[in-house]
Amino acid sequence: MTDTPTPITDYISTKEASTRYGLTQAYIRRLLRRGTIQGQRFAHDWLVYIPSLDAYTANRPKRGLKPGTKLSPRRKAVPS
């Protein structure tokens, strides 16, 4: 079994990933450090593996309350 290297065209910088996907560079770097998305680090810069970031953004957790979460009396909206 031979390992074929991934083409460099499948990688983008964190800055480009930030503008393309609407995420901050710091958040993308955190995902890379945690291993949530794949990438390569060269000195102080990261290159993000595009298919990995595509898969993450397609299945990433949504912000806000989870369905079925009941609010405490303090957190309920005040009627106007």
TARAFEN-V175648 format. One record per pair of residues at least 24 apart in sequence whose ideal C-beta (glycine too) atoms are under 10 Angstrom apart, sorted by the first residue. I is the first residue (numbers start at 1). J is the second residue. Records with the same first field share a line. If there is no record, write none. Layout:
I=J, J
This chain:
6=38, 40, 49, 51
8=40, 47
9=50
10=38, 47, 48, 49, 50, 51, 52
11=38, 39, 40, 46, 47, 48, 49, 50, 52, 53
12=39, 46, 47, 48, 49, 50, 53
13=39, 45, 46, 47, 48
14=39, 45, 46, 47, 48
15=45, 46
16=47, 48, 50
17=46, 47, 48, 49, 50, 53, 57
18=48
20=48, 50, 53, 57
21=48, 50, 53, 54, 56, 57, 60
22=57
23=53, 56, 57, 60
28=53, 56
31=56, 60
36=60
